[in-house]
């Protein structure tokens, strides 16, 4: 991954062999039976309290937040929707895969807000932060769930620092780390799916399906 920073016309670049992760991205290592999983947490991104404030939402604010999510254009415009957590999808199979998260077979710890089931107390607590915590920009009042996203928002919008992330595999340029991670996950994780009829390979299953239509 190549990161390019620009501040008032100045540019610098650096390369990293591994994708950076925020405190939201946590690797869970397998443990012995009957022992609760212990996470390995990567170094978190520091937040300047003079620029960004951490907000804890009370129960009433959490309900209001869900009402707002149900009316968001990004959710309403997509053809396949999860009415439990207000996520939208372009393809039905992606919705079906997502709905497995709302099945009791996934775990015994149920989120009472979105009815998602988690396998361990730790994963339940991490999930709960989606509903209870927000990062607020003290400059413009914008709130975000993701720590890395709010830091990048402040840097690009208020500090004038523009960061781009270039995929070393296909050259795609993303405007923020979250989008870059999603690109790598969706397009470059594992073997490329291939068409059984002609042998052509594609970056993801969606592209393969479009080819087969």
N, CA and C of each residue as an Amber inpcrd file, in Angstrom:
protein
   639
   0.8560000  -1.1980000   0.0000000   0.0000000   0.0000000   0.0000000
   0.8840000   1.2360000   0.0000000   0.6170000   2.1340000  -0.9000000
   1.3450000   3.3840000  -0.9730000   0.4540000   4.4980000  -0.4780000
   0.9450000   5.2900000   0.4430000   0.1800000   6.3930000   1.0030000
   0.8020000   7.7010000   0.5470000  -0.0130000   8.5660000   0.0020000
   0.4640000   9.8580000  -0.4600000  -0.2230000  10.9420000   0.3340000
   0.5480000  11.8040000   0.9600000   0.0090000  12.9030000   1.7490000
   0.3120000  14.2000000   1.0210000  -0.6750000  15.0890000   1.0010000
  -0.4300000  16.3960000   0.4090000  -0.9930000  17.4720000   1.3110000
  -0.2080000  18.4860000   1.5780000  -0.6230000  19.5820000   2.4400000
  -0.1880000  20.8800000   1.7830000  -1.2150000  21.5780000   1.2050000
  -0.9420000  22.8550000   0.5450000   0.1350000  22.7050000  -0.5300000
  -0.0570000  21.6720000  -1.3610000   0.8320000  21.4880000  -2.5110000
   2.0300000  20.6170000  -2.2490000   2.3270000  20.2680000  -0.9970000
   3.4730000  19.4300000  -0.6860000   3.0470000  17.9790000  -0.6840000
   3.8930000  17.0880000  -1.1950000   3.5570000  15.6660000  -1.2640000
   4.7150000  14.8380000  -0.7290000   4.3600000  13.7550000  -0.1120000
   5.3610000  12.7850000   0.3190000   4.7360000  11.4290000   0.1990000
   5.5390000  10.3810000   0.0690000   4.9790000   9.0370000  -0.0780000
   5.7840000   8.0690000   0.7430000   5.1200000   7.0190000   1.1620000
   5.7760000   5.9490000   1.9010000   5.0410000   4.6690000   1.6040000
   5.7320000   3.5330000   1.6870000   5.1290000   2.2430000   1.3680000
   5.1070000   1.3810000   2.6100000   4.0540000   0.5980000   2.7190000
   3.9110000  -0.3030000   3.8450000   3.6520000  -1.6860000   3.2990000
   4.2400000  -2.6880000   3.9190000   4.0480000  -4.0550000   3.4590000
   2.7670000  -4.6530000   3.9790000   2.2360000  -4.0990000   5.0410000
   1.0120000  -4.6200000   5.6320000   0.0040000  -3.4950000   5.7640000
  -1.2690000  -3.9120000   5.6900000  -2.3410000  -2.9300000   5.8000000
  -2.4790000  -2.4680000   7.2380000  -2.6190000  -1.1530000   7.4140000
  -2.7850000  -0.6130000   8.7550000  -4.1780000  -0.9030000   9.2680000
  -4.3030000  -1.0620000  10.5730000  -5.5970000  -1.3060000  11.1880000
  -5.7900000  -0.3630000  12.3530000  -7.0490000  -0.0290000  12.5950000
  -7.3510000   0.8390000  13.7220000  -7.6420000  -0.0160000  14.9350000
  -8.0230000   0.6690000  16.0170000  -8.4040000  -0.0820000  17.2070000
  -9.6940000  -0.8350000  16.9900000 -10.4150000  -0.5210000  15.8790000
 -11.6470000  -1.2360000  15.5780000 -11.3390000  -2.6030000  14.9630000
 -10.1310000  -2.7230000  14.3320000  -9.7690000  -3.9490000  13.6370000
  -8.9600000  -4.8370000  14.5750000  -9.5640000  -5.9000000  15.0050000
  -8.9680000  -6.7100000  16.0570000  -8.8520000  -8.1480000  15.5840000
  -7.6970000  -8.7650000  15.7500000  -7.4990000 -10.1540000  15.3920000
  -7.7620000 -11.0300000  16.6100000  -8.5860000 -12.0410000  16.4410000
  -8.8860000 -12.9720000  17.5200000  -8.1170000 -14.2580000  17.2710000
  -7.2640000 -14.6310000  18.1860000  -6.4880000 -15.8460000  18.0420000
  -7.1930000 -17.0010000  18.7480000  -7.1030000 -18.2420000  18.1710000
  -7.7470000 -19.3900000  18.8120000  -7.1110000 -19.6990000  20.1560000
  -7.9300000 -20.1350000  21.0980000  -7.4280000 -20.4700000  22.4280000
  -7.8740000 -21.8740000  22.7900000  -7.4200000 -22.3450000  23.9340000
  -7.8100000 -23.6620000  24.4000000  -9.2840000 -23.6970000  24.7180000
  -9.8650000 -24.8800000  24.6520000 -11.2810000 -25.0460000  24.9150000
 -11.6230000 -24.5750000  26.3270000 -12.7900000 -23.9880000  26.4750000
 -13.3030000 -23.4820000  27.7540000 -12.5880000 -22.2240000  28.2270000
 -11.7240000 -21.6760000  27.3870000 -11.0860000 -20.4130000  27.7220000
 -11.6270000 -19.3390000  26.7900000 -11.9660000 -18.1920000  27.3540000
 -12.5000000 -17.1100000  26.5180000 -11.4030000 -16.5510000  25.6450000
 -11.7830000 -16.2130000  24.4050000 -10.8300000 -15.6740000  23.4590000
 -10.2380000 -14.3710000  23.9720000  -8.9210000 -14.2150000  23.8080000
  -8.2630000 -12.9880000  24.2110000  -7.7510000 -12.2880000  22.9540000
  -8.1740000 -11.0670000  22.7360000  -7.8290000 -10.3830000  21.4930000
  -6.4090000  -9.8430000  21.4780000  -5.8650000  -9.7820000  20.2660000
  -4.6210000  -9.0620000  20.0530000  -4.9940000  -7.7460000  19.4050000
  -4.8040000  -6.6430000  20.0940000  -5.2580000  -5.3540000  19.6250000
  -4.0860000  -4.5630000  19.0640000  -4.2530000  -4.1130000  17.8230000
  -3.2120000  -3.3220000  17.2080000  -3.1650000  -1.9340000  17.8540000
  -2.0630000  -1.2550000  17.6680000  -1.8960000   0.0770000  18.2350000
  -2.9860000   1.0030000  17.6980000  -3.6830000   1.6690000  18.5980000
  -4.8010000   2.5070000  18.1990000  -4.3270000   3.8510000  17.6640000
  -5.1640000   4.4500000  16.8410000  -4.8780000   5.7700000  16.3050000
  -5.1630000   6.8050000  17.3860000  -4.1890000   7.6790000  17.6400000
  -4.3670000   8.6810000  18.6830000  -5.3410000   9.7640000  18.2360000
  -6.1100000  10.2570000  19.2010000  -7.0850000  11.3030000  18.9420000
  -6.7050000  12.5450000  19.7330000  -6.7040000  13.6750000  19.0630000
  -6.4390000  14.9510000  19.7140000  -7.7440000  15.4360000  20.3420000
  -7.8190000  15.5000000  21.6710000  -9.0690000  15.9220000  22.3280000
  -9.4770000  17.3520000  22.0160000  -8.5540000  18.1470000  21.4620000
  -8.9000000  19.5070000  21.0600000  -9.5560000  19.5400000  19.6850000
  -9.5190000  18.4000000  18.9830000 -10.0950000  18.3260000  17.6480000
 -11.2800000  17.3610000  17.5690000 -11.2040000  16.2840000  18.3370000
 -12.2170000  15.2340000  18.2500000 -12.6530000  14.8310000  19.6500000
 -13.9630000  14.6790000  19.8180000 -14.5120000  14.2950000  21.1150000
 -15.2060000  12.9390000  21.0000000 -15.0280000  12.0970000  22.0200000
 -15.6980000  10.7970000  22.0550000 -17.0420000  10.9670000  22.7490000
 -18.1100000  10.5410000  22.0810000 -19.4680000  10.6960000  22.5860000
 -20.0190000   9.3320000  22.9750000 -20.5910000   9.2460000  24.1630000
 -21.2970000   8.0460000  24.5930000 -22.7960000   8.2960000  24.4570000
 -23.4630000   7.5210000  23.6250000 -24.8870000   7.7020000  23.3850000
 -25.7100000   7.0260000  24.4740000 -26.6970000   7.7360000  25.0110000
 -27.6020000   7.1200000  25.9800000 -28.6590000   6.3160000  25.2260000
 -29.4770000   5.5030000  25.9240000 -30.4690000   4.6520000  25.2450000
 -31.4000000   5.4170000  24.3060000 -31.8360000   6.6000000  24.7100000
 -32.7270000   7.3840000  23.8530000 -32.0110000   7.8270000  22.5750000
 -30.7450000   8.2120000  22.7060000 -29.9710000   8.6340000  21.5410000
 -29.6840000   7.4630000  20.6150000 -29.5150000   6.2810000  21.1830000
 -29.2780000   5.0950000  20.3600000 -30.4980000   4.7680000  19.5080000
 -31.6830000   4.8920000  20.0910000 -32.9160000   4.6450000  19.3420000
 -33.0940000   5.6820000  18.2410000 -32.8110000   6.9370000  18.5630000
 -32.9150000   8.0080000  17.5770000 -31.9290000   7.7830000  16.4360000
 -30.7350000   7.3040000  16.7730000 -29.7330000   7.0330000  15.7590000
 -30.2150000   5.9600000  14.7970000 -30.8660000   4.9270000  15.3180000
 -31.3910000   3.8540000  14.4640000 -32.5060000   4.3700000  13.5630000
 -33.3220000   5.2620000  14.0720000 -34.3790000   5.8460000  13.2460000
 -33.7860000   6.6240000  12.0830000 -32.6940000   7.3340000  12.3560000
 -32.0320000   8.0970000  11.3030000 -31.3960000   7.1570000  10.2750000
 -30.8240000   6.0420000  10.7450000 -30.2020000   5.0870000   9.8370000
 -31.2290000   4.4640000   8.9030000 -32.4680000   4.2830000   9.3850000
 -33.5150000   3.6650000   8.5690000 -33.9850000   4.5780000   7.4400000
 -33.6340000   5.8640000   7.5280000 -34.0670000   6.8370000   6.5270000
 -32.9310000   7.2920000   5.6210000 -31.7510000   6.7350000   5.7960000
 -30.5930000   7.1640000   5.0150000 -30.7250000   6.7180000   3.5620000
 -30.3270000   7.6010000   2.6750000 -30.4540000   7.3410000   1.2410000
 -29.6530000   6.1120000   0.8160000 -28.4680000   5.9530000   1.3900000
 -27.6330000   4.8190000   1.0310000 -28.2800000   3.4890000   1.3320000
 -29.1540000   3.4580000   2.3330000 -29.8850000   2.2380000   2.6820000
 -31.1300000   2.0760000   1.8060000 -31.8710000   3.1460000   1.6350000
 -33.1500000   3.0760000   0.9330000 -33.0000000   2.7920000  -0.5610000
 -31.9140000   3.2460000  -1.1740000 -31.7790000   3.1110000  -2.6220000
 -31.3470000   1.7150000  -3.0670000 -30.8490000   0.8930000  -2.1360000
 -30.3680000  -0.4310000  -2.5190000 -31.5300000  -1.4310000  -2.5680000
 -31.4850000  -2.3870000  -3.4900000 -32.6310000  -3.2830000  -3.7090000
 -32.8570000  -4.3240000  -2.6260000 -31.8050000  -4.7410000  -1.9270000
 -31.9320000  -5.7730000  -0.9050000 -31.5560000  -5.1760000   0.4490000
 -32.4630000  -5.3010000   1.4040000 -32.3010000  -4.5920000   2.6780000
 -32.4750000  -5.5190000   3.8670000 -31.6810000  -5.2590000   4.9070000
 -31.8700000  -5.8930000   6.2080000 -32.5910000  -4.8870000   7.0920000
 -33.8210000  -5.2020000   7.4690000 -34.6210000  -4.2760000   8.2730000
 -34.2870000  -4.3570000   9.7540000 -33.3690000  -5.2560000  10.1160000
 -32.9710000  -5.3800000  11.5160000 -31.8430000  -4.4020000  11.8650000
 -30.9140000  -4.2220000  10.9310000 -29.7990000  -3.3160000  11.2210000
 -29.6330000  -2.2480000  10.1510000 -30.5870000  -2.1780000   9.2240000
 -30.6260000  -1.1140000   8.2160000 -29.3710000  -1.0670000   7.3630000
 -28.9960000  -2.2180000   6.8420000 -27.9120000  -2.3070000   5.8740000
 -28.5080000  -2.6990000   4.5230000 -27.9930000  -2.0910000   3.4580000
 -28.4790000  -2.3900000   2.1250000 -27.4340000  -3.0990000   1.2940000
 -27.8980000  -3.8860000   0.3150000 -26.9920000  -4.6820000  -0.5090000
 -27.4370000  -4.6400000  -1.9620000 -26.4630000  -4.7980000  -2.8610000
 -26.7540000  -4.8160000  -4.2930000 -27.2350000  -6.1830000  -4.7740000
 -26.8580000  -7.2300000  -4.0460000 -27.1750000  -8.5820000  -4.4910000
 -27.8530000  -9.3660000  -3.3700000 -28.7580000 -10.2410000  -3.7800000
 -29.5300000 -11.0040000  -2.8090000 -28.6480000 -11.9530000  -2.0030000
 -27.6510000 -12.5550000  -2.6600000 -26.8030000 -13.5040000  -1.9350000
 -26.0110000 -12.8210000  -0.8290000 -25.6620000 -11.5400000  -1.0560000
 -24.9470000 -10.8110000  -0.0020000 -25.8660000 -10.5590000   1.1880000
 -27.1250000 -10.2820000   0.9090000 -28.0890000 -10.1190000   1.9960000
 -28.2670000 -11.4250000   2.7570000 -28.3650000 -12.5400000   2.0340000
 -28.5360000 -13.8340000   2.6890000 -27.3340000 -14.1720000   3.5680000
 -26.1430000 -13.8680000   3.0860000 -24.9500000 -14.1020000   3.9060000
 -24.9700000 -13.2270000   5.1480000 -25.3980000 -11.9840000   4.9750000
 -25.4790000 -11.0630000   6.1070000 -26.4790000 -11.5450000   7.1460000
 -27.6040000 -12.0960000   6.7040000 -28.6660000 -12.5050000   7.6290000
 -28.2230000 -13.6240000   8.5660000 -27.1450000 -14.3010000   8.2290000
 -26.6150000 -15.3210000   9.1330000 -26.1480000 -14.7080000  10.4500000
 -25.7950000 -13.4190000  10.4010000 -25.3770000 -12.7390000  11.6260000
 -26.5470000 -12.5520000  12.5900000 -27.7520000 -12.6270000  12.0860000
 -28.9390000 -12.4600000  12.9200000 -29.5390000 -13.7940000  13.3420000
 -28.8230000 -14.8730000  13.1040000 -29.2920000 -16.2060000  13.4770000
 -28.7510000 -16.5970000  14.8490000 -29.6130000 -17.1530000  15.7230000
 -29.1440000 -17.6050000  17.0400000 -28.0510000 -18.6630000  16.9630000
 -27.9350000 -19.3350000  15.8230000 -26.9030000 -20.3580000  15.6760000
 -25.4990000 -19.7580000  15.6700000 -25.4070000 -18.4590000  15.4590000
 -24.1030000 -17.7960000  15.4200000 -23.5100000 -17.6150000  16.8130000
 -24.3620000 -17.5100000  17.8270000 -23.8860000 -17.3040000  19.1900000
 -25.0460000 -17.0130000  20.1160000 -24.7720000 -17.0180000  21.3990000
 -25.8460000 -16.8700000  22.3780000 -25.9960000 -15.4510000  22.9050000
 -25.1280000 -14.5380000  22.4720000 -25.1920000 -13.1630000  22.9820000
 -25.8930000 -12.2790000  21.9450000 -27.1020000 -11.8470000  22.2760000
 -27.9210000 -11.0970000  21.3280000 -27.8960000  -9.6050000  21.6240000
 -27.6740000  -8.8240000  20.5700000 -27.7870000  -7.3740000  20.6740000
 -29.2720000  -7.0140000  20.6200000 -29.7740000  -6.3460000  21.6340000
 -31.1980000  -6.0410000  21.7210000 -31.6180000  -4.9200000  20.7660000
 -30.6420000  -4.1960000  20.2320000 -30.9780000  -3.1120000  19.3030000
 -31.1360000  -3.6110000  17.8700000 -30.1710000  -4.3710000  17.3820000
 -30.2200000  -4.8260000  15.9920000 -30.4100000  -6.3340000  15.8610000
 -30.5080000  -7.0370000  17.0020000 -30.7660000  -8.4830000  17.0160000
 -29.6940000  -9.2790000  16.2720000 -28.4530000  -8.8170000  16.4070000
 -27.3320000  -9.5760000  15.8910000 -26.8250000 -10.4830000  17.0110000
 -26.4210000 -11.6790000  16.6580000 -25.9460000 -12.6370000  17.6530000
 -24.4250000 -12.7430000  17.5770000 -23.7910000 -12.7390000  18.7400000
 -22.3350000 -12.8170000  18.8400000 -21.9310000 -14.0540000  19.6410000
 -20.7670000 -14.6220000  19.3190000 -20.3660000 -15.8700000  19.9630000
 -19.7410000 -15.7410000  21.3490000 -19.1770000 -14.5750000  21.6890000
 -18.4730000 -14.4310000  22.9700000 -18.8300000 -13.0930000  23.6100000
 -18.6500000 -12.9850000  24.9210000 -18.8730000 -11.6900000  25.5760000
 -18.0020000 -10.5910000  24.9940000 -16.7560000 -10.9420000  24.6430000
 -15.8600000  -9.9350000  24.0840000 -16.3830000  -9.3990000  22.7530000
 -16.7640000 -10.3020000  21.8300000 -17.2640000  -9.8600000  20.5270000
 -18.5640000  -9.0860000  20.6830000 -19.3550000  -9.4270000  21.6880000
 -20.5910000  -8.6850000  21.9550000 -20.2740000  -7.2530000  22.4020000
 -19.2810000  -7.1050000  23.2690000 -18.9090000  -5.7750000  23.7520000
 -18.3450000  -4.9050000  22.6300000 -17.5410000  -5.5160000  21.7540000
 -16.9970000  -4.7750000  20.6220000 -18.1280000  -4.3400000  19.6960000
 -19.0600000  -5.2270000  19.4270000 -20.2070000  -4.8990000  18.5720000
 -21.0330000  -3.7710000  19.1760000 -21.2090000  -3.7800000  20.4760000
 -22.0570000  -2.7820000  21.1350000 -21.5620000  -1.3660000  20.9200000
 -20.2610000  -1.2110000  20.6790000 -19.7160000   0.1250000  20.4490000
 -20.2980000   0.7760000  19.1950000 -20.7760000  -0.0420000  18.2610000
 -21.4150000   0.5030000  17.0590000 -22.6280000   1.3420000  17.4330000
 -23.3100000   0.9400000  18.4970000 -24.5250000   1.6200000  18.9170000
 -24.2730000   2.6860000  19.9810000 -23.2260000   2.5320000  20.7580000
 -23.0610000   3.3830000  21.9440000 -22.0120000   4.4790000  21.8250000
 -21.1160000   4.3850000  20.8240000 -20.0020000   5.3370000  20.7620000
 -19.9450000   6.0470000  19.4120000 -19.6920000   7.3440000  19.4750000
 -19.4730000   8.1370000  18.2770000 -18.2730000   9.0520000  18.4860000
 -17.6020000   9.3730000  17.4040000 -16.5080000  10.3380000  17.4210000
 -17.0170000  11.6170000  16.7680000 -16.9050000  12.7460000  17.4800000
 -17.4480000  14.0110000  16.9820000 -16.3400000  15.0010000  16.6550000
 -16.3950000  15.5520000  15.4600000 -15.4550000  16.5890000  15.0430000
 -15.8430000  17.8870000  15.7250000 -14.9410000  18.4540000  16.5030000
 -15.2390000  19.6880000  17.2280000 -15.2500000  20.9150000  16.3190000
 -14.7870000  20.7610000  15.1020000 -14.7530000  21.8810000  14.1640000
 -16.1000000  22.0650000  13.4670000 -16.7130000  20.9570000  13.0440000
 -17.9500000  21.0620000  12.2620000 -19.1090000  20.2590000  12.8400000
 -18.8490000  19.4740000  13.8930000 -19.9220000  18.7270000  14.5310000
 -20.2500000  17.3970000  13.8920000 -19.5500000  17.0260000  12.8470000
 -19.8340000  15.7490000  12.1980000 -19.4680000  14.5860000  13.1170000
 -20.3250000  13.5560000  13.1140000 -20.0820000  12.3790000  13.9380000
 -19.8530000  11.1490000  13.0680000 -18.9630000  10.2800000  13.5340000
 -18.6650000   9.0450000  12.8170000 -18.4970000   7.9030000  13.8090000
 -18.6820000   6.6930000  13.3080000 -18.4990000   5.5000000  14.1320000
 -17.0290000   5.1120000  14.1940000 -16.3380000   5.2360000  13.0660000
 -14.9730000   4.7420000  12.9340000 -13.9400000   5.7860000  13.3430000
 -13.0080000   5.3950000  14.1790000 -11.9680000   6.2970000  14.6770000
 -11.0610000   6.7790000  13.5510000 -10.6260000   5.8680000  12.6920000
  -9.7300000   6.2540000  11.6000000 -10.4150000   7.2170000  10.6420000
 -11.7140000   6.9970000  10.4110000 -12.4390000   7.8500000   9.4650000
 -12.5660000   9.2800000   9.9790000 -12.8280000   9.4400000  11.2800000
 -12.9830000  10.7940000  11.8160000 -11.6400000  11.5200000  11.8290000
 -10.5570000  10.7910000  12.0790000  -9.2260000  11.4110000  12.0420000
  -8.9050000  11.8720000  10.6270000  -9.2040000  11.0270000   9.6380000
  -8.9460000  11.3980000   8.2510000  -9.8540000  12.5480000   7.8190000
 -11.0940000  12.5610000   8.3250000 -12.0010000  13.6640000   8.0360000
 -11.4060000  14.9810000   8.5140000 -10.9080000  15.0000000   9.7320000
 -10.3570000  16.2370000  10.2790000  -9.1120000  16.6640000   9.5000000
  -8.2660000  15.7030000   9.2000000  -7.0180000  16.0220000   8.4930000
  -7.3010000  16.6040000   7.1060000  -8.2260000  15.9780000   6.3750000
  -8.4810000  16.4200000   5.0050000  -9.3560000  17.6600000   4.9370000
 -10.3480000  17.7570000   5.8360000 -11.3090000  18.8640000   5.7690000
 -10.8230000  20.1080000   6.4810000 -10.1780000  19.9450000   7.6130000
  -9.8270000  21.0960000   8.4360000  -8.3290000  21.3860000   8.5150000
  -7.4900000  20.3630000   8.3090000  -6.0470000  20.5930000   8.3320000
  -5.4610000  20.7380000   6.9290000  -6.2580000  20.4330000   5.9150000
  -5.7830000  20.5480000   4.5410000  -4.8220000  19.4670000   4.1170000
  -4.8210000  18.3250000   4.8220000  -3.9430000  17.2120000   4.4770000
  -4.7600000  16.1570000   3.7520000  -4.4200000  15.8720000   2.5080000
  -5.1450000  14.8910000   1.7090000  -4.3420000  13.5990000   1.6580000
  -4.9590000  12.5030000   2.0310000  -4.3000000  11.2080000   2.0480000
  -4.9290000  10.3050000   1.0040000  -4.1160000   9.6600000   0.1900000
  -4.6220000   8.6780000  -0.7630000  -3.9170000   7.3440000  -0.5420000
  -4.6390000   6.2630000  -0.8170000  -4.1160000   4.9140000  -0.6380000
  -4.1770000   4.1960000  -1.9840000  -3.0310000   3.7440000  -2.4650000
  -2.9520000   3.0910000  -3.7690000  -2.7630000   1.5910000  -3.6010000
  -3.6480000   0.8120000  -4.2340000  -3.5490000  -0.6440000  -4.1930000
  -2.3480000  -1.0830000  -5.0240000  -1.4510000  -1.8550000  -4.4200000
  -0.2550000  -2.3070000  -5.1100000  -0.5330000  -3.4500000  -6.0840000
  -1.7770000  -3.9960000  -6.0230000  -2.1250000  -5.1060000  -6.9010000
  -2.8060000  -4.6560000  -8.1870000  -3.6540000  -3.6270000  -8.1010000
  -4.3890000  -3.2040000  -9.2880000  -4.3000000  -1.7060000  -9.5630000
  -3.7130000  -0.9360000  -8.6370000  -3.5360000   0.4810000  -8.8660000
  -4.6930000   1.3640000  -8.4530000  -5.7610000   0.7840000  -7.9140000
  -6.9040000   1.5910000  -7.5040000  -6.4960000   2.5540000  -6.3940000
  -6.9460000   3.7950000  -6.5150000  -6.6390000   4.8180000  -5.5260000
  -7.8810000   5.0870000  -4.6870000  -7.7380000   5.0030000  -3.3750000
  -8.8410000   5.2550000  -2.4480000  -8.5500000   6.5110000  -1.6440000
  -9.6110000   7.1970000  -1.2700000  -9.4500000   8.4520000  -0.5580000
  -9.2680000   8.3170000   0.9340000  -9.5110000   7.1150000   1.4790000
  -9.3180000   6.9110000   2.9130000  -8.9830000   5.4570000   3.1920000
  -8.5020000   5.2140000   4.3870000  -8.0180000   3.8890000   4.7550000
  -9.1470000   2.8680000   4.8040000 -10.3250000   3.2940000   5.2600000
 -11.4580000   2.3690000   5.3620000 -11.8700000   1.8610000   3.9870000
 -11.9350000   2.7570000   3.0150000 -12.2860000   2.3580000   1.6550000
 -11.2260000   1.4370000   1.0680000  -9.9670000   1.7440000   1.3630000
  -8.8680000   0.9020000   0.8730000  -8.9610000  -0.5060000   1.4700000
  -9.2360000  -0.5940000   2.7700000  -9.3640000  -1.9090000   3.3940000
 -10.5140000  -2.6910000   2.7730000 -11.6190000  -2.0090000   2.5330000
 -12.7570000  -2.6830000   1.9090000 -12.4200000  -3.1720000   0.5130000
 -11.6850000  -2.3730000  -0.2320000 -11.2550000  -2.7750000  -1.5750000
 -10.3900000  -4.0270000  -1.5110000  -9.4270000  -4.0400000  -0.6190000
  -8.5400000  -5.1960000  -0.4950000  -9.3060000  -6.4340000  -0.0710000
 -10.2640000  -6.2570000   0.8330000 -11.0490000  -7.3920000   1.3150000
 -11.9580000  -7.9540000   0.2160000 -12.5760000  -7.0590000  -0.5500000
 -13.5560000  -7.4880000  -1.5510000 -12.9400000  -7.9570000  -2.8580000
 -11.7470000  -7.4430000  -3.1740000 -11.1980000  -7.7150000  -4.4940000
  -9.9090000  -8.5360000  -4.4920000  -9.2070000  -8.5860000  -3.3870000
  -7.9060000  -9.2510000  -3.4230000  -7.7060000 -10.2580000  -2.2870000
  -8.7700000 -10.7330000  -1.6890000  -8.6180000 -11.7280000  -0.6210000
  -8.9150000 -13.1130000  -1.1900000  -7.9110000 -13.9670000  -1.1720000
  -8.1000000 -15.3360000  -1.6490000  -7.9860000 -15.4400000  -3.1580000
  -8.3070000 -16.6470000  -3.6560000  -8.2090000 -16.9220000  -5.0810000
  -9.2890000 -16.1790000  -5.8580000  -8.9650000 -15.7410000  -7.0760000
  -9.9260000 -15.0500000  -7.9200000 -10.9260000 -16.0450000  -8.4920000
 -12.2240000 -15.7350000  -8.4410000 -13.2300000 -16.6360000  -9.0040000
 -13.0930000 -16.7140000 -10.5160000 -13.3080000 -17.9040000 -11.0830000
 -13.1290000 -18.1190000 -12.5210000 -14.4180000 -18.6120000 -13.1510000
 -14.6110000 -18.2440000 -14.4070000 -15.7650000 -18.7100000 -15.1820000
 -15.4830000 -20.1240000 -15.6610000 -16.3790000 -21.0610000 -15.3630000
 -16.1780000 -22.4480000 -15.7640000 -16.3040000 -22.6340000 -17.2680000
 -16.9960000 -21.7100000 -17.9170000 -17.2170000 -21.8480000 -19.3560000
 -16.0060000 -21.4170000 -20.1740000 -15.3700000 -20.2920000 -19.7820000
 -14.2690000 -19.7610000 -20.5890000 -12.9450000 -19.6710000 -19.8520000
 -12.9720000 -19.8380000 -18.5220000 -11.7440000 -19.8050000 -17.7480000
 -11.2850000 -18.4340000 -17.3140000 -11.9820000 -17.3800000 -17.7400000
 -11.5940000 -16.0290000 -17.3680000 -11.7900000 -15.8160000 -15.8780000
 -10.8530000 -15.1090000 -15.2240000 -10.9600000 -14.8500000 -13.7890000
 -11.4000000 -13.4150000 -13.5390000 -11.9730000 -13.1960000 -12.3300000
 -12.5280000 -11.8890000 -11.9860000 -12.1180000 -11.5230000 -10.5710000
 -12.2090000 -10.2210000 -10.2770000 -11.7660000  -9.7470000  -8.9690000
 -12.7070000 -10.1870000  -7.8570000 -13.9860000 -10.4350000  -8.1620000
 -14.9260000 -10.8870000  -7.1380000 -16.0800000 -11.6380000  -7.7770000
 -16.9340000 -12.2260000  -6.9270000 -18.0530000 -13.0260000  -7.4080000
 -19.0700000 -12.1710000  -8.1580000 -19.2320000 -10.9200000  -7.7500000
 -20.1900000 -10.0360000  -8.4170000 -19.7980000  -9.8190000  -9.8770000
 -18.5130000  -9.6080000 -10.1220000 -18.0370000  -9.4110000 -11.4930000
 -18.2130000 -10.6920000 -12.3140000 -18.0080000 -11.8230000 -11.6680000
 -18.2030000 -13.0930000 -12.3530000 -19.6590000 -13.2830000 -12.7550000
 -20.5610000 -12.9430000 -11.8470000 -21.9950000 -13.0810000 -12.1480000
 -22.4120000 -12.1620000 -13.2910000 -21.8790000 -10.9470000 -13.2920000
 -22.1800000 -10.0160000 -14.3900000 -21.6920000 -10.5890000 -15.7280000
 -20.5340000 -11.2210000 -15.7200000 -19.9770000 -11.8260000 -16.9160000
 -20.8520000 -12.9660000 -17.4270000 -21.4560000 -13.7210000 -16.5050000
 -22.2410000 -14.8970000 -16.8740000 -23.6600000 -14.5590000 -17.3020000
 -24.1120000 -13.3260000 -17.0780000 -25.4770000 -12.9510000 -17.4650000
 -25.6370000 -12.9220000 -18.9830000
